[in-house]
Amino acid sequence: MKHLAAGAGIALGGRAIGRGTRLLLDIALTHLLSPAMYGAYSVAWTVERVLTMIAPLGVDAGAIRFGSRIWRSDAEALKGVILQSLLFAFISGSAIGLVFFLGASWIATVVFGKPELIPVIRWFSFGYPLVTTLRVAAAATRISQRVKFAIFSEDMSQPALDLILVIGLSIGGLTLFKAVSAAVISFGLAMLISLGFLYRLFPKAAARTVKAKYPGRELYFFSFPAFLMGALTMILLWLDRLIVGHYRPLAEAGIYTAASQLSLAFAIVLSAFTAVFAPMSAELFHRGQIKRLEELFRVSTKWAMYACVPAFLTICFAPTLIMSVLFGPKYAIGASTLIILGVGQMVNAGTGPVNTVLVMTGNQNRFLAISAATLVIGLGLAIYLIPTWGMAGAAVGTAVGVSVMFIAAIIMTKVRVGILPYDRRYLKGVFAAIPTIAALYLLRMLDIRSGLIQLILIFGTATVVFGAALYFLGLEPEDQTFLQLVCERLGKSNGSPEGLSK
C-alpha cells in the first residue's frame, strides 16, 4: 500500500501537471494556427506518437519485467537489459523515421489524400528515434519501483519544453515548421534527461568496470507479444484520429483531435496507478502472493475510477462549454464527440490496470487475442459510421472497441489469474455520485455569463461534492491510509526534481 500510494501520488500529480501542460500547448496551437493547419499538425503528430509507441516492439515492457527481478542483485544483468533495450529502441525508431521521411509523399497523397501533409510528416520523422529512446529509457527507470523519474522526464519535461519552445518561436508568427521543430527538440531534451536519471538510479550498473550481461533473444520472446498487445490497444485509442483525417477535412480532424485529447485524460489518471502497479504486480506474482496482488488491483482500480468521476460528470453536463472555452467557438461542434469518447475512457478507468495484470502474470498472448478482436470491431464500426455520422461515428467505434476490450480483459483475468478488482466497497462510489449529479443539476439554474467561471464552478462542484460524499459515507481503512500517504508524498515532491527524488 505504501509503495502504491507513494508512487501513484507522484504519478498522478506529475501526469496531471504534464497533461495540463499538454492541454495548454494544444490550446496555444489552436489559437496560433488555423484549424486546417492545426489539423495537419495533429494528423502528423498522431502518426508519430502511434508509431513511436509501437517502435520499441515491447522492449519497454520487457525491460521492466526482466529488470524488476534482478536490479537488486545482478548489476551486470541489469546493465545488459537496459543497454540492449535502449539500443534496440534507437535503431527501431531511426528505421521508422527513415521510412517516413522517404515515403512522406506516398503517405500524404495516397493514404490521406492531402499533399499538404508531405513536409509536416518529413519534419516529424527526425523525432522518431528520439521519442522511441525516451519511451524506453523512461520505462527502464521504473525498474526501481520509483516512478517519479519517468514521470518527470517523459510526462512533465517534454510537454513543458515543447510549450516553452512554441511560445518562444511564435514571436513574429508561428508556422507549422516552427511548431514541429519545437516538438522534435523537446523530444531530444527529454530523452537526455531520462538517460541522466538512469545513470543516477543504477550507478553500479552504469560503472565502466561492470561488464554487461545481455538477455539476448529471451528479452524479445517476451517483448514481442507484449508489443502486439500494446500496439493494438494504442491503435484503437489513436487511429480514430487518422481515420477522421482520411475521410473528413483537416479542420474537422483538428476538432476531433482536440476532443480526443481531453478524453484521454482518463487514461492518464489510470496510467499514474499503472506506472507503479506494473513492477509491483510482477514481483508479487513472481513470489506467488496472489491475495496481495488482488488487493493491490482493487485499490488501484477503485481510486483510478474515483479520480475520474468528477471530470466525467463535468463532460456530461458541459461538453459544449468545455470545447468552446478551451479551444474556441469553432471547436464547439465536437461536444457530442467528447461525450462519446468520455464514456469509453470511463469504462477503461473502471477496469483499472487489468491489461497490466495480464501481461505481468504471463497472459499477454491472451490479451493480444482480445486486443486484435476488439480492434477489428472498433475500427470497423468507426469506418462504417463516419460517412453518415462524421466525427461522432469515429467516436462510437472507438468507445465500443475500448469498452469491449477491457470488459473482456476483466473476464480473462478472473478465469486465468483468479482475481477481480471489484467488491461491495464500490457501492460507495455509486452512492456518492447521486448527490453530485443533483448538485450539478441545481448549478445549471444559475445565470453565469462567463463561460470560464461556469466551467470552473461545474468541475469544482463535482469534485467537492463527490469527495465529501465519499468521506461522509465512510472511507475504508485502506482508503484512509492511501489518501494520507498520497497527500504526504505530494506535499514532499512539490513537482521539483529534488522533491521527486525523495
C-alpha positions in Angstrom: 0.0 0.0 0.0 2.8 2.4 0.9 4.6 1.8 -2.4 1.3 2.1 -4.4 0.2 5.3 -2.6 3.7 7.0 -2.8 4.1 6.1 -6.5 0.5 6.8 -7.5 0.5 10.1 -5.7 3.6 11.4 -7.5 2.5 9.8 -10.8 -1.0 11.3 -10.6 0.3 14.7 -9.6 3.1 14.6 -12.2 0.9 13.4 -15.0 -1.8 15.8 -14.1 0.8 18.6 -14.5 2.1 17.1 -17.7 -1.4 16.6 -19.1 -2.3 20.1 -18.2 0.8 21.4 -19.9 0.0 19.4 -23.0 -3.5 20.8 -22.9 -2.1 24.3 -22.7 0.1 23.5 -25.6 -2.8 22.3 -27.7 -4.8 25.4 -26.7 -1.9 27.6 -27.8 -1.6 25.8 -31.1 -5.3 26.0 -31.8 -5.2 29.8 -31.3 -1.8 30.4 -33.1 -2.6 28.2 -36.1 -5.7 27.9 -38.2 -8.0 24.8 -37.7 -6.6 23.4 -41.0 -3.0 24.0 -40.0 -3.7 22.5 -36.6 -5.4 19.6 -38.3 -2.3 18.9 -40.4 -0.1 19.2 -37.3 -2.3 16.9 -35.3 -2.5 14.2 -38.0 1.3 14.1 -38.4 1.8 14.3 -34.6 -0.7 11.4 -34.1 1.1 9.3 -36.7 4.4 10.0 -34.9 3.1 9.1 -31.5 1.4 5.9 -32.6 4.4 4.7 -34.4 6.9 5.5 -31.6 4.7 3.7 -29.2 4.9 0.7 -31.5 8.5 1.1 -32.5 10.1 -0.3 -29.3 8.3 -3.6 -30.1 7.6 -4.2 -26.4 11.2 -3.9 -25.1 9.9 -1.1 -22.7 7.7 -3.7 -21.0 10.4 -6.3 -21.3 12.9 -4.1 -19.6 10.5 -3.7 -16.6 9.7 -7.4 -16.5 13.4 -8.6 -16.7 14.9 -5.7 -14.8 12.5 -5.9 -11.8 13.7 -9.4 -11.0 17.5 -8.7 -10.9 18.0 -5.0 -10.3 18.8 -5.5 -6.6 21.2 -8.4 -7.1 22.9 -8.5 -10.5 24.4 -5.3 -11.9 25.8 -7.0 -14.9 22.5 -8.5 -16.0 20.7 -5.2 -15.3 23.2 -3.3 -17.4 22.6 -5.7 -20.2 18.9 -5.4 -20.1 19.0 -1.6 -20.1 21.6 -1.3 -22.9 20.0 -3.9 -25.1 16.6 -2.2 -24.7 17.9 1.3 -25.4 19.9 0.3 -28.5 17.1 -1.6 -30.0 14.7 1.4 -29.4 17.1 3.8 -31.1 17.7 1.6 -34.1 14.0 0.8 -34.5 13.0 4.5 -34.2 15.6 5.5 -36.7 14.5 2.9 -39.2 10.8 4.0 -39.0 11.9 7.7 -39.2 13.8 7.0 -42.4 10.9 5.1 -43.9 8.5 8.0 -43.2 11.0 10.6 -44.4 11.4 8.8 -47.7 7.8 7.8 -48.0 6.2 11.1 -46.9 4.9 11.9 -50.4 3.1 8.5 -50.8 1.7 8.6 -47.2 0.4 12.1 -47.6 -1.1 11.7 -51.1 -2.2 8.0 -51.2 -3.1 7.3 -47.5 -4.6 10.6 -46.6 -5.2 12.2 -49.9 -3.7 15.5 -48.7 -0.4 16.6 -50.3 -0.1 19.5 -47.8 0.9 16.9 -45.2 4.2 16.0 -47.0 6.5 18.5 -45.4 4.9 18.0 -41.9 5.4 14.2 -42.0 9.1 14.7 -43.1 9.8 17.2 -40.3 8.3 14.9 -37.7 10.4 11.9 -38.9 13.5 13.4 -37.2 11.9 12.9 -33.8 11.2 9.2 -34.2 14.5 7.8 -32.8 14.4 10.5 -30.0 11.0 9.8 -28.7 11.4 6.0 -29.0 14.5 6.1 -27.0 12.9 8.4 -24.5 10.0 6.0 -24.0 12.2 3.0 -23.3 14.6 5.0 -21.0 11.7 6.3 -19.0 10.3 2.8 -18.7 13.7 1.5 -17.5 13.7 4.0 -14.6 10.6 2.3 -13.3 12.6 -0.9 -12.6 13.5 0.8 -9.3 9.7 1.0 -8.4 10.1 4.7 -8.2 8.0 6.3 -11.0 9.0 9.9 -10.3 11.9 9.8 -12.7 9.8 8.5 -15.6 7.1 11.0 -14.8 9.4 14.0 -14.7 11.3 13.2 -17.8 8.6 11.9 -20.2 5.3 13.3 -18.8 6.4 16.6 -17.4 9.6 17.8 -19.0 8.7 17.0 -22.7 5.4 18.9 -22.9 6.8 21.8 -20.8 9.8 22.2 -23.1 7.5 21.9 -26.1 5.3 24.7 -24.8 8.2 27.0 -23.9 9.7 26.5 -27.4 6.3 27.1 -29.1 5.9 30.4 -27.2 9.4 31.5 -28.0 9.1 30.6 -31.7 5.7 32.3 -32.0 7.3 35.7 -31.9 6.8 37.0 -35.3 4.2 34.4 -36.1 4.0 30.7 -35.6 4.4 28.5 -38.6 3.9 24.7 -39.0 7.7 24.3 -39.3 8.3 26.1 -36.1 5.6 24.1 -34.2 7.1 20.8 -35.4 10.6 21.9 -34.7 9.6 22.7 -31.1 8.2 19.1 -30.7 11.3 17.4 -32.1 13.7 19.4 -30.0 11.6 18.8 -26.8 11.8 15.0 -27.5 15.6 15.2 -27.7 16.0 17.2 -24.5 13.6 15.0 -22.5 15.5 11.9 -23.8 18.7 13.3 -22.3 17.0 14.0 -19.0 15.7 10.4 -18.9 19.2 8.9 -19.7 20.6 11.0 -16.9 18.1 9.6 -14.4 19.1 6.1 -15.5 22.7 6.8 -14.7 21.7 8.2 -11.3 19.4 5.4 -10.4 21.7 2.5 -11.2 25.3 3.7 -10.6 26.6 0.2 -10.1 25.3 -1.0 -13.5 26.5 2.3 -15.1 30.0 1.8 -13.9 32.5 1.2 -16.8 34.1 -1.7 -14.8 30.8 -3.6 -14.9 30.6 -5.9 -17.9 27.1 -6.1 -19.4 25.4 -9.5 -19.5 22.8 -9.3 -22.2 19.5 -11.2 -22.0 19.6 -11.8 -25.8 16.6 -13.4 -27.5 14.8 -14.0 -24.3 14.0 -10.3 -24.0 12.4 -10.3 -27.4 10.5 -13.5 -26.9 8.6 -11.8 -24.0 8.6 -8.3 -25.5 7.1 -9.1 -28.9 3.7 -10.4 -27.7 3.6 -7.5 -25.2 4.3 -5.2 -28.1 1.5 -6.6 -30.2 -0.9 -6.2 -27.3 0.2 -2.7 -26.6 0.2 -1.8 -30.3 -3.3 -3.0 -30.8 -4.5 -1.1 -27.8 -2.8 2.1 -28.9 -4.0 1.8 -32.4 -7.6 1.5 -31.1 -7.1 4.6 -28.9 -5.3 6.7 -31.5 -6.0 5.5 -35.0 -9.5 7.1 -35.0 -7.9 10.5 -35.4 -6.1 9.3 -38.5 -9.3 7.8 -39.9 -11.1 11.1 -39.4 -8.1 12.8 -41.1 -8.6 10.4 -44.1 -12.3 10.7 -44.5 -13.0 14.2 -43.3 -11.5 17.7 -43.9 -8.3 18.6 -42.0 -10.3 21.2 -40.0 -12.6 18.5 -38.7 -9.6 16.3 -37.9 -8.3 19.1 -35.8 -11.6 19.4 -33.9 -11.7 15.6 -33.3 -8.1 15.6 -32.1 -9.0 18.3 -29.5 -11.9 16.3 -28.2 -9.8 13.1 -28.2 -7.0 14.8 -26.3 -9.5 15.7 -23.5 -11.0 12.2 -23.3 -7.5 10.7 -22.9 -7.2 12.5 -19.5 -9.0 9.5 -18.0 -6.2 7.2 -19.4 -3.6 9.5 -17.9 -5.1 9.1 -14.5 -5.2 5.3 -14.8 -1.6 5.2 -16.1 -0.5 7.0 -13.0 -1.5 3.9 -11.0 -0.3 1.5 -13.7 3.2 3.1 -13.6 3.9 1.9 -10.1 1.5 -1.1 -10.3 3.4 -2.8 -13.1 6.7 -3.6 -11.4 4.9 -4.4 -8.1 2.5 -6.8 -9.7 5.3 -8.6 -11.5 7.2 -9.0 -8.2 4.1 -10.2 -6.2 3.1 -12.7 -8.9 6.7 -14.0 -9.0 6.6 -14.6 -5.3 3.2 -16.3 -5.5 1.4 -13.6 -3.4 -1.9 -13.6 -5.3 -4.0 -12.3 -2.5 -1.8 -9.2 -2.1 -1.9 -8.8 -5.8 -5.7 -8.9 -5.8 -5.9 -6.3 -3.1 -3.5 -4.0 -4.8 -5.5 -4.5 -8.0 -8.7 -3.5 -6.2 -7.4 -0.4 -4.5 -5.7 0.8 -7.8 -8.9 0.3 -9.8 -11.2 1.9 -7.2 -9.1 5.1 -6.8 -8.5 5.4 -10.5 -12.2 5.4 -11.0 -12.9 7.8 -8.2 -10.4 10.2 -9.6 -12.1 10.2 -13.0 -15.8 10.6 -11.8 -15.7 14.4 -11.4 -14.2 15.0 -14.8 -16.6 12.6 -16.4 -19.6 14.3 -14.9 -18.3 17.7 -16.0 -18.0 16.4 -19.6 -21.6 15.0 -19.4 -23.0 18.3 -18.1 -21.0 20.8 -20.1 -19.4 19.3 -23.3 -20.1 22.3 -25.5 -18.8 24.7 -22.8 -15.6 22.7 -22.4 -14.8 22.7 -26.2 -15.7 26.4 -26.8 -13.9 27.7 -23.7 -10.7 25.7 -24.1 -10.3 25.7 -27.9 -12.6 28.4 -29.2 -16.2 28.7 -30.6 -15.2 26.8 -33.8 -14.5 23.7 -31.8 -17.9 23.6 -30.1 -19.3 21.1 -32.7 -17.0 18.5 -31.1 -19.2 18.3 -28.0 -21.0 15.1 -28.8 -17.7 13.5 -29.8 -16.3 14.4 -26.4 -19.1 12.8 -24.5 -18.9 9.5 -26.5 -15.2 9.2 -26.2 -15.5 10.1 -22.5 -17.9 7.1 -21.9 -15.3 4.7 -23.5 -12.5 6.1 -21.4 -14.6 5.9 -18.2 -15.0 2.2 -18.8 -11.3 2.0 -19.3 -10.7 3.7 -15.9 -13.4 1.5 -14.3 -11.5 -1.7 -15.2 -8.2 -0.5 -13.7 -4.8 -1.8 -14.8 -6.3 -5.0 -16.0 -4.1 -5.3 -19.1 -1.0 -4.9 -16.8 -2.2 -7.7 -14.6 -2.5 -10.0 -17.7 1.0 -9.0 -19.0 2.8 -9.3 -15.7 1.2 -12.7 -15.0 2.3 -14.1 -18.3 -1.1 -13.9 -20.1 0.0 -11.3 -22.7 -0.8 -13.7 -25.6 -4.5 -14.0 -24.4 -4.9 -10.3 -24.1 -3.3 -10.0 -27.5 -6.2 -12.0 -28.9 -8.7 -9.8 -27.1 -7.0 -6.7 -28.4 -7.0 -8.0 -32.0 -10.6 -8.9 -32.0 -11.8 -5.6 -30.4 -9.5 -3.6 -32.8 -11.4 -5.1 -35.7 -14.7 -4.3 -34.1 -13.9 -0.8 -33.1 -12.2 0.4 -36.2 -14.6 -1.4 -38.5 -17.5 0.3 -36.8 -15.8 3.7 -37.0 -15.2 3.3 -40.7 -18.8 2.2 -41.3 -20.3 5.1 -39.3 -18.1 8.0 -40.3 -19.7 8.6 -43.8 -23.1 9.2 -42.1 -22.3 10.3 -38.6 -19.0 12.1 -39.2 -16.8 12.6 -36.1 -19.4 11.1 -33.9 -19.2 7.8 -35.9 -15.4 7.5 -35.2 -16.1 8.2 -31.5 -18.7 5.5 -31.3 -16.4 2.9 -32.9 -13.6 3.8 -30.5 -15.8 3.8 -27.4 -17.3 0.5 -28.3 -13.9 -1.1 -29.0 -12.4 0.2 -25.8 -15.3 -0.9 -23.7 -15.4 -4.4 -25.2 -11.7 -4.8 -24.9 -11.3 -4.1 -21.2 -14.5 -5.8 -20.1 -13.3 -9.0 -21.9 -9.9 -8.5 -20.1 -11.6 -8.4 -16.7 -13.3 -11.8 -17.5 -10.0 -13.2 -18.7 -8.3 -12.1 -15.5 -10.8 -13.9 -13.4 -10.5 -17.1 -15.5 -6.7 -17.1 -15.8 -5.4 -15.4 -12.6 -8.4 -15.9 -10.3 -8.8 -12.3 -9.2 -11.2 -9.4 -9.7 -10.9 -5.7 -8.8 -14.5 -5.4 -7.6 -16.3 -5.9 -4.2 -19.0 -4.3 -2.2 -16.8 -1.3 -1.4 -17.5 0.1 -4.9 -21.1 0.8 -3.9 -19.9 3.9 -2.0 -18.8 5.4 -5.3 -22.2 4.8 -6.8 -24.0 6.4 -3.8 -21.5 9.4 -3.8 -22.3 10.1 -7.4 -26.0 10.6 -6.7 -25.8 13.9 -4.7 -23.0 15.0 -7.1 -25.4 14.8 -10.1 -28.1 16.5 -8.1 -25.8 19.4 -7.3 -24.8 19.8 -10.9 -28.5 20.0 -11.9 -29.0 22.8 -9.4 -25.9 24.6 -10.6 -27.5 24.8 -14.1 -30.2 27.1 -12.8 -27.6 29.9 -12.0 -27.2 32.6 -14.7 -23.5 32.8 -15.1 -22.3 34.9 -18.0 -18.6 33.9 -18.1 -18.0 30.5 -19.7 -14.7 30.0 -17.9 -16.2 30.7 -14.5 -19.1 28.5 -15.2 -16.8 25.6 -16.2 -14.6 26.1 -13.1 -17.7 26.0 -10.9 -19.1 22.8 -12.5 -15.8 20.9 -12.2 -15.2 22.3 -8.7 -18.7 21.4 -7.5 -18.4 17.9 -8.9 -15.0 17.4 -7.2 -16.0 18.8 -3.8 -19.5 17.1 -3.6 -18.2 13.7 -4.8 -15.2 13.8 -2.4 -17.4 15.0 0.5 -20.0 12.3 -0.1 -17.3 9.6 -0.1 -16.0 11.0 3.2 -19.4 11.1 4.9 -20.2 7.6 3.6 -17.1 6.4 5.5 -13.7 5.6 4.0 -12.3 2.1 4.3 -9.1 1.7 6.3 -7.0 1.2 3.2 -8.6 4.3 1.6 -7.6 6.4 4.6 -4.1 5.0 4.5 -3.9 5.5 0.8 -5.1 9.2 0.9 -2.8 10.0 3.8 0.2 8.6 2.0 -0.6 10.3 -1.3 -1.0 13.7 0.4 2.2 13.2 2.3 4.1 12.3 -0.9 2.6 15.1 -3.0 3.5 17.5 -0.2 7.1 16.4 -0.3 7.5 16.4 -4.0 6.2 19.9 -5.0 6.8 18.9 -8.6 10.6 19.6 -8.4 13.4 17.2 -9.4 14.7 17.3 -5.8 11.3 16.5 -4.3 10.8 13.8 -6.9 13.9 12.0 -5.7 12.7 11.6 -2.2 
